[in-house]
Amino acid sequence: MRTSEDVGQSGRYASECCGRQLNFIKGATFWRCPQCQRLCDWELVQAAVSTGDLEDPELAEITVKSAHAVNGRHSVRRVIPA
């Protein structure tokens, strides 16, 4: 994905020019690199999972537990899809 294109999937992206990472939400527009201010390509580093996309509350809870484990957090929150 390039600067000025629409974000197709929410998540953490890294600029290919400087490796700077930012979170982008689906439907937003990719920015210029915040470090060098150049037009750049963005690479998805970690996709975000929206609990609104999950229909099974138990699966939503498992997903949140997994995300906390990956991010080094020890707290667990129950998430109920909207």
C-alpha positions in Angstrom: 0.0 0.0 0.0 1.2 3.5 -0.8 0.8 6.9 0.7 -2.6 8.4 -0.2 -4.2 5.0 -0.8 -7.1 3.8 1.4 -6.3 1.3 4.2 -7.9 -2.1 3.4 -7.2 -3.8 6.7 -6.8 -2.3 10.2 -3.5 -3.0 11.9 0.1 -1.9 12.5 2.0 -0.9 9.4 5.7 -0.1 8.9 7.0 2.4 6.3 9.4 0.7 3.9 11.7 3.7 3.8 12.4 4.1 7.5 10.7 1.2 9.2 8.5 3.6 11.3 5.4 1.9 12.6 1.9 3.3 12.8 -1.6 2.0 13.4 -4.1 2.5 10.6 -7.8 1.8 10.7 -9.6 0.3 7.7 -10.9 3.1 5.4 -8.3 5.7 6.6 -5.7 7.0 4.2 -2.0 6.0 4.4 0.1 9.0 5.4 3.6 10.1 4.3 6.3 8.6 6.4 6.3 10.5 9.7 10.1 10.2 10.0 11.3 11.4 6.6 8.1 13.0 5.3 8.4 11.2 1.9 5.8 9.3 0.0 6.3 5.6 0.9 5.0 2.1 0.7 3.4 0.6 3.9 3.7 -3.0 4.9 1.3 -4.7 7.2 3.2 -5.9 10.3 0.3 -7.0 12.5 -3.3 -7.2 11.5 -6.0 -6.0 14.0 -8.9 -8.2 14.8 -12.2 -6.4 15.3 -14.5 -8.2 17.7 -17.4 -6.8 15.6 -16.2 -9.2 12.9 -16.5 -12.2 15.2 -19.9 -13.8 15.7 -19.0 -16.2 18.4 -18.5 -14.5 21.9 -16.2 -17.4 23.0 -14.0 -17.0 19.9 -13.8 -13.3 20.7 -12.7 -14.0 24.2 -10.0 -16.4 22.9 -8.8 -13.9 20.4 -8.4 -11.2 23.1 -6.5 -13.7 25.4 -4.2 -14.5 22.5 -3.6 -10.9 21.7 -2.7 -10.2 25.3 -0.3 -13.1 25.5 1.4 -12.0 22.3 1.8 -8.4 23.5 3.2 -9.5 26.9 0.1 -8.4 28.8 -1.2 -10.6 31.6 -4.7 -9.2 32.1 -7.6 -10.8 30.3 -10.7 -8.9 29.3 -14.0 -10.5 28.1 -15.1 -8.9 24.9 -18.6 -9.3 23.6 -19.2 -8.5 19.9 -21.5 -5.6 19.2 
